[in-house]
Structure formats: structure tokens, C-alpha cells
Amino acid sequence: MDKFSNLSSKMEELVNASRLNSLLTKKEEDEKKKNTIIWVLAIIGAIAAVAGIAFAVYKFFTPDYLEDFEEDFDDDFDYDFDDDEKEE
């Protein structure tokens, strides 16, 4: 009986070791998946940041031609009404 109890205790140790190994392997796989997701999100965030900065620089350095056009239009519009009042 001593041989059977010794054998069963060794089997229990093997089973426990395999369970522990499977748990550790599972955790490592989960960590690898998390790291991959973090890297993908970091790359997307970096691309978005560069695009945002490029857009801000473009808007800052691009002249606003519409503003000058509107001012000229308003001046011409005022002169037309001034001429009508003077004629009366």
C-alpha cells in the first residue's frame, strides 16, 4: 500500500503542476493580447495627434481670403446707399 500511496501523491503533484502551468500559460497569453491592443491603440493615437497638429499648423498659416472679400463687399454696399441719399 505504501507504493500506491506514494504513486498517488506523485500523480496529484503532477496534476497540480499541470494546472499551475496551464494557469500561468493562460495569464501570459492574456498579457500578450493586452500588450498588442495597447500598442495598436498607441499607434492610432500617435497618428491622430500628428494629424491634429498638422491641421492646426495648416489653419494657422493659411491666409483667410474670405475675410478681405467680405470687407470689400460691405464697403461697396455702403457706398451704393450713400449715393441714393445724396440724389434725393
DSSP file (Angstrom, degrees, kcal/mol; ACC not computed):
  #  RESIDUE AA STRUCTURE BP1 BP2  ACC     N-H-->O    O-->H-N    N-H-->O    O-->H-N    TCO  KAPPA ALPHA  PHI   PSI    X-CA   Y-CA   Z-CA
    1    1 A M     >        0   0    0      0, 0.0     4,-2.4     0, 0.0     5,-0.2   0.000 360.0 360.0 360.0 -26.1    0.0    0.0    0.0
    2    2 A D  H  >  +     0   0    0      1,-0.2     4,-2.1     2,-0.2     5,-0.2   0.888 360.0  51.2 -64.5 -37.1    2.9    2.2    0.6
    3    3 A K  H  > S+     0   0    0      1,-0.2     4,-2.2     2,-0.2    -1,-0.2   0.886 110.4  49.1 -67.1 -38.1    3.8    2.1   -3.1
    4    4 A F  H  > S+     0   0    0      2,-0.2     4,-2.5     1,-0.2    -2,-0.2   0.889 111.7  47.4 -69.6 -39.0    0.2    3.0   -4.1
    5    5 A S  H  X S+     0   0    0     -4,-2.4     4,-2.1     2,-0.2    -1,-0.2   0.890 113.3  48.9 -68.9 -38.4    0.0    6.0   -1.8
    6    6 A N  H  X S+     0   0    0     -4,-2.1     4,-1.9    -5,-0.2    -2,-0.2   0.907 113.1  47.7 -65.7 -41.6    3.4    7.2   -2.9
    7    7 A L  H  X S+     0   0    0     -4,-2.2     4,-2.1     1,-0.2    -2,-0.2   0.894 111.7  49.8 -65.5 -41.6    2.3    6.8   -6.6
    8    8 A S  H  X S+     0   0    0     -4,-2.5     4,-2.3     2,-0.2    -2,-0.2   0.869 109.3  51.4 -68.4 -35.3   -1.0    8.6   -5.9
    9    9 A S  H  X S+     0   0    0     -4,-2.1     4,-2.1     2,-0.2    -1,-0.2   0.893 110.3  49.3 -67.9 -37.4    0.8   11.5   -4.2
   10   10 A K  H  X S+     0   0    0     -4,-1.9     4,-2.2     2,-0.2    -2,-0.2   0.887 110.4  51.0 -66.4 -37.8    3.1   11.8   -7.2
   11   11 A M  H  X S+     0   0    0     -4,-2.1     4,-2.6     2,-0.2    -2,-0.2   0.906 108.9  50.9 -64.5 -41.4    0.1   11.8   -9.5
   12   12 A E  H  X S+     0   0    0     -4,-2.3     4,-2.7     1,-0.2    -2,-0.2   0.907 109.4  50.8 -62.2 -40.9   -1.5   14.5   -7.5
   13   13 A E  H  X S+     0   0    0     -4,-2.1     4,-2.5     2,-0.2    -2,-0.2   0.906 110.7  49.0 -63.0 -41.4    1.6   16.6   -7.7
   14   14 A L  H  X S+     0   0    0     -4,-2.2     4,-2.4     2,-0.2    -2,-0.2   0.911 112.1  48.1 -63.9 -42.4    1.7   16.1  -11.5
   15   15 A V  H  X S+     0   0    0     -4,-2.6     4,-2.2     2,-0.2    -2,-0.2   0.927 113.5  47.4 -64.1 -44.9   -1.9   17.1  -11.8
   16   16 A N  H  X S+     0   0    0     -4,-2.7     4,-2.5     1,-0.2    -2,-0.2   0.897 111.8  50.8 -63.8 -40.1   -1.4   20.2   -9.7
   17   17 A A  H  X S+     0   0    0     -4,-2.5     4,-2.6     1,-0.2    -1,-0.2   0.902 110.1  49.4 -64.6 -40.8    1.7   21.2  -11.6
   18   18 A S  H  X S+     0   0    0     -4,-2.4     4,-2.4     2,-0.2    -2,-0.2   0.885 111.3  49.4 -67.6 -36.9   -0.1   20.9  -14.9
   19   19 A R  H  X S+     0   0    0     -4,-2.2     4,-2.2     2,-0.2    -2,-0.2   0.923 112.5  47.8 -64.6 -43.7   -3.0   23.0  -13.6
   20   20 A L  H  X S+     0   0    0     -4,-2.5     4,-2.4     1,-0.2    -2,-0.2   0.914 111.9  50.0 -63.1 -42.5   -0.5   25.6  -12.4
   21   21 A N  H  X S+     0   0    0     -4,-2.6     4,-2.5     1,-0.2    -1,-0.2   0.904 110.1  50.0 -63.1 -42.1    1.3   25.5  -15.7
   22   22 A S  H  X S+     0   0    0     -4,-2.4     4,-2.2     2,-0.2    -1,-0.2   0.886 110.8  49.9 -66.0 -37.3   -1.9   26.0  -17.6
   23   23 A L  H  X S+     0   0    0     -4,-2.2     4,-2.2     2,-0.2    -2,-0.2   0.917 112.1  47.4 -65.7 -42.9   -2.9   28.9  -15.4
   24   24 A L  H  X S+     0   0    0     -4,-2.4     4,-2.1     1,-0.2    -2,-0.2   0.906 112.5  49.2 -65.0 -40.9    0.5   30.6  -15.9
   25   25 A T  H  X S+     0   0    0     -4,-2.5     4,-2.2     1,-0.2    -1,-0.2   0.894 109.9  51.8 -64.5 -40.0    0.4   30.0  -19.7
   26   26 A K  H  X S+     0   0    0     -4,-2.2     4,-2.2     1,-0.2    -1,-0.2   0.904 109.2  50.0 -64.1 -41.5   -3.1   31.4  -19.9
   27   27 A K  H  X S+     0   0    0     -4,-2.2     4,-2.4     1,-0.2    -1,-0.2   0.901 109.5  51.4 -64.8 -40.0   -2.0   34.6  -18.0
   28   28 A E  H  X S+     0   0    0     -4,-2.1     4,-2.2     2,-0.2    -1,-0.2   0.903 109.9  49.2 -63.8 -40.3    0.9   35.0  -20.3
   29   29 A E  H  X S+     0   0    0     -4,-2.2     4,-2.1     2,-0.2    -1,-0.2   0.900 110.8  50.3 -65.2 -40.3   -1.4   34.8  -23.4
   30   30 A D  H  X S+     0   0    0     -4,-2.2     4,-2.4     1,-0.2    -2,-0.2   0.901 110.2  50.2 -64.1 -40.4   -3.8   37.3  -21.9
   31   31 A E  H  X S+     0   0    0     -4,-2.4     4,-2.6     2,-0.2    -2,-0.2   0.892 109.0  51.7 -65.4 -39.0   -0.9   39.7  -21.2
   32   32 A K  H  X S+     0   0    0     -4,-2.2     4,-2.1     2,-0.2    -1,-0.2   0.905 110.4  48.7 -63.9 -40.6    0.4   39.3  -24.8
   33   33 A K  H  X S+     0   0    0     -4,-2.1     4,-2.3     2,-0.2    -2,-0.2   0.911 112.0  48.9 -64.6 -42.2   -3.1   40.1  -26.1
   34   34 A K  H  X S+     0   0    0     -4,-2.4     4,-2.5     1,-0.2    -2,-0.2   0.910 110.5  50.7 -64.0 -42.0   -3.4   43.2  -23.8
   35   35 A N  H  X S+     0   0    0     -4,-2.6     4,-2.4     1,-0.2    -1,-0.2   0.895 109.8  50.7 -63.4 -39.4    0.1   44.4  -24.9
   36   36 A T  H  X S+     0   0    0     -4,-2.1     4,-2.3     2,-0.2    -1,-0.2   0.924 111.2  47.6 -63.8 -44.3   -0.9   44.0  -28.6
   37   37 A I  H  X S+     0   0    0     -4,-2.3     4,-2.5     1,-0.2    -2,-0.2   0.908 111.6  50.8 -63.2 -42.0   -4.1   46.0  -28.0
   38   38 A I  H  X S+     0   0    0     -4,-2.5     4,-2.3     1,-0.2    -2,-0.2   0.912 110.4  49.3 -63.5 -42.1   -2.2   48.7  -26.2
   39   39 A W  H  X S+     0   0    0     -4,-2.4     4,-2.2     2,-0.2    -1,-0.2   0.907 110.9  49.5 -63.8 -41.7    0.4   49.0  -29.0
   40   40 A V  H  X S+     0   0    0     -4,-2.3     4,-2.3     1,-0.2    -2,-0.2   0.928 113.1  46.4 -63.8 -44.5   -2.3   49.3  -31.6
   41   41 A L  H  X S+     0   0    0     -4,-2.5     4,-2.4     1,-0.2    -1,-0.2   0.873 111.0  52.9 -66.2 -36.1   -4.2   52.0  -29.7
   42   42 A A  H  X S+     0   0    0     -4,-2.3     4,-2.3    -5,-0.2    -1,-0.2   0.902 110.0  47.8 -65.3 -40.5   -0.9   53.9  -29.0
   43   43 A I  H  X S+     0   0    0     -4,-2.2     4,-2.3     2,-0.2    -2,-0.2   0.922 112.5  48.4 -66.7 -43.5   -0.1   53.9  -32.7
   44   44 A I  H  X S+     0   0    0     -4,-2.3     4,-2.3     1,-0.2    -2,-0.2   0.909 112.2  50.0 -62.4 -41.7   -3.6   55.1  -33.7
   45   45 A G  H  X S+     0   0    0     -4,-2.4     4,-2.4     2,-0.2    -2,-0.2   0.895 109.8  50.3 -63.8 -40.6   -3.3   57.8  -31.0
   46   46 A A  H  X S+     0   0    0     -4,-2.3     4,-2.3     2,-0.2    -2,-0.2   0.910 110.9  48.8 -65.3 -41.6    0.1   59.0  -32.3
   47   47 A I  H  X S+     0   0    0     -4,-2.3     4,-2.4     1,-0.2    -2,-0.2   0.910 111.9  49.4 -63.9 -41.5   -1.2   59.2  -35.9
   48   48 A A  H  X S+     0   0    0     -4,-2.3     4,-2.4     2,-0.2    -2,-0.2   0.895 110.6  50.6 -64.6 -39.5   -4.3   61.1  -34.7
   49   49 A A  H  X S+     0   0    0     -4,-2.4     4,-2.4     2,-0.2    -2,-0.2   0.923 111.2  47.3 -65.1 -44.0   -2.0   63.5  -32.7
   50   50 A V  H  X S+     0   0    0     -4,-2.3     4,-2.5     1,-0.2    -2,-0.2   0.910 112.8  49.6 -64.0 -41.9    0.2   64.2  -35.7
   51   51 A A  H  X S+     0   0    0     -4,-2.4     4,-2.3     2,-0.2    -2,-0.2   0.903 111.0  49.9 -64.1 -40.4   -2.8   64.7  -38.0
   52   52 A G  H  X S+     0   0    0     -4,-2.4     4,-2.3     2,-0.2    -2,-0.2   0.908 111.8  47.3 -64.5 -41.9   -4.3   67.2  -35.5
   53   53 A I  H  X S+     0   0    0     -4,-2.4     4,-2.5     2,-0.2     5,-0.2   0.916 111.6  50.8 -66.0 -42.4   -1.1   69.1  -35.2
   54   54 A A  H  X S+     0   0    0     -4,-2.5     4,-2.4     1,-0.2    -2,-0.2   0.904 111.0  48.8 -62.0 -41.1   -0.6   69.2  -39.0
   55   55 A F  H  X S+     0   0    0     -4,-2.3     4,-2.6     2,-0.2    -1,-0.2   0.909 111.1  50.1 -64.9 -41.7   -4.2   70.5  -39.4
   56   56 A A  H  X S+     0   0    0     -4,-2.3     4,-2.0     2,-0.2    -2,-0.2   0.907 112.0  47.3 -64.0 -41.9   -3.7   73.2  -36.7
   57   57 A V  H  X S+     0   0    0     -4,-2.5     4,-2.2     2,-0.2    -1,-0.2   0.912 111.9  51.0 -65.3 -42.2   -0.5   74.4  -38.4
   58   58 A Y  H  X S+     0   0    0     -4,-2.4     4,-1.6     1,-0.2    -2,-0.2   0.934 111.7  46.5 -60.3 -46.7   -2.2   74.4  -41.8
   59   59 A K  H  < S+     0   0    0     -4,-2.6    -1,-0.2     1,-0.2    -2,-0.2   0.863 112.4  51.4 -64.2 -35.4   -5.1   76.5  -40.4
   60   60 A F  H  < S+     0   0    0     -4,-2.0    -1,-0.2     1,-0.2    -2,-0.2   0.892 116.7  37.5 -70.1 -39.9   -2.7   78.9  -38.7
   61   61 A F  H  < S+     0   0    0     -4,-2.2    -1,-0.2    -5,-0.1    -2,-0.2   0.604  93.4  95.7 -91.7 -11.8   -0.5   79.6  -41.7
   62   62 A T  S  < S-     0   0    0     -4,-1.6     2,-0.0    -5,-0.2    -4,-0.0  -0.680  76.9-126.3 -81.2 125.0   -3.3   79.6  -44.4
   63   63 A P        -     0   0    0      0, 0.0     2,-1.0     0, 0.0     3,-0.1  -0.352  14.7-124.4 -69.7 152.2   -4.4   83.2  -45.1
   64   64 A D     >  +     0   0    0      1,-0.2     4,-0.7     2,-0.1     3,-0.3  -0.800  33.0 172.4-100.3  95.6   -8.1   83.9  -44.9
   65   65 A Y  H  > S+     0   0    0     -2,-1.0     4,-1.7     1,-0.2    -1,-0.2   0.780  72.5  65.7 -74.3 -26.9   -9.1   85.4  -48.2
   66   66 A L  H  > S+     0   0    0      1,-0.2     4,-2.4     2,-0.2    -1,-0.2   0.843  94.1  59.6 -65.6 -33.5  -12.8   85.4  -47.5
   67   67 A E  H  > S+     0   0    0     -3,-0.3     4,-1.6     1,-0.2    -1,-0.2   0.912 106.8  45.9 -62.5 -43.2  -12.3   88.0  -44.7
   68   68 A D  H  X S+     0   0    0     -4,-0.7     4,-2.0     1,-0.2    -1,-0.2   0.888 111.4  53.2 -66.0 -39.4  -10.9   90.5  -47.2
   69   69 A F  H  X S+     0   0    0     -4,-1.7     4,-2.2     1,-0.2    -2,-0.2   0.907 107.9  50.0 -62.9 -43.3  -13.6   89.8  -49.7
   70   70 A E  H  X S+     0   0    0     -4,-2.4     4,-2.3     1,-0.2    -1,-0.2   0.880 109.1  51.6 -65.5 -37.7  -16.4   90.4  -47.1
   71   71 A E  H  X S+     0   0    0     -4,-1.6     4,-1.8     2,-0.2    -1,-0.2   0.915 110.7  47.8 -65.9 -41.9  -14.9   93.8  -46.1
   72   72 A D  H  X S+     0   0    0     -4,-2.0     4,-2.0     1,-0.2    -2,-0.2   0.900 111.4  51.3 -64.1 -40.6  -14.7   95.0  -49.7
   73   73 A F  H  X S+     0   0    0     -4,-2.2     4,-2.1     1,-0.2    -2,-0.2   0.906 108.6  50.8 -64.4 -42.4  -18.3   93.9  -50.3
   74   74 A D  H  X S+     0   0    0     -4,-2.3     4,-2.0     1,-0.2    -1,-0.2   0.884 109.1  51.4 -63.7 -38.6  -19.5   95.8  -47.2
   75   75 A D  H  X S+     0   0    0     -4,-1.8     4,-1.8     2,-0.2    -1,-0.2   0.918 110.9  47.3 -65.6 -43.5  -17.8   98.9  -48.3
   76   76 A D  H  X S+     0   0    0     -4,-2.0     4,-1.6     1,-0.2    -1,-0.2   0.883 110.2  53.6 -64.9 -38.0  -19.3   98.8  -51.8
   77   77 A F  H  X S+     0   0    0     -4,-2.1     4,-1.2     1,-0.2    -1,-0.2   0.894 108.1  49.6 -65.1 -40.2  -22.7   98.2  -50.4
   78   78 A D  H  X S+     0   0    0     -4,-2.0     4,-1.9     1,-0.2    -1,-0.2   0.882 107.5  54.6 -66.5 -37.9  -22.5  101.2  -48.1
   79   79 A Y  H  X S+     0   0    0     -4,-1.8     4,-1.9     1,-0.2    -1,-0.2   0.856 102.2  57.6 -66.3 -34.5  -21.4  103.5  -51.0
   80   80 A D  H  X S+     0   0    0     -4,-1.6     4,-1.3     1,-0.2    -1,-0.2   0.896 109.2  44.5 -63.6 -39.9  -24.5  102.5  -53.0
   81   81 A F  H  X S+     0   0    0     -4,-1.2     4,-1.7     1,-0.2    -1,-0.2   0.846 109.2  56.4 -74.2 -32.9  -26.8  103.6  -50.3
   82   82 A D  H  X S+     0   0    0     -4,-1.9     4,-1.6     1,-0.2    -2,-0.2   0.880 105.7  51.8 -64.8 -36.4  -24.9  106.9  -49.7
   83   83 A D  H  X S+     0   0    0     -4,-1.9     4,-1.4     1,-0.2    -1,-0.2   0.879 107.6  52.1 -67.8 -38.0  -25.3  107.7  -53.4
   84   84 A D  H  X S+     0   0    0     -4,-1.3     4,-0.9     1,-0.2    -1,-0.2   0.876 108.7  49.8 -66.5 -38.2  -29.1  107.2  -53.3
   85   85 A E  H  < S+     0   0    0     -4,-1.7     3,-0.3     1,-0.2    -1,-0.2   0.857 108.7  52.6 -70.0 -34.8  -29.5  109.5  -50.3
   86   86 A K  H  < S+     0   0    0     -4,-1.6    -1,-0.2     1,-0.2    -2,-0.2   0.823 103.5  58.0 -71.4 -31.0  -27.5  112.3  -51.9
   87   87 A E  H  <        0   0    0     -4,-1.4    -1,-0.2     1,-0.2    -2,-0.2   0.789 360.0 360.0 -70.0 -27.9  -29.6  112.2  -55.0
   88   88 A E     <        0   0    0     -4,-0.9    -1,-0.2    -3,-0.3    -2,-0.2   0.494 360.0 360.0 -75.8 360.0  -32.8  112.9  -53.2
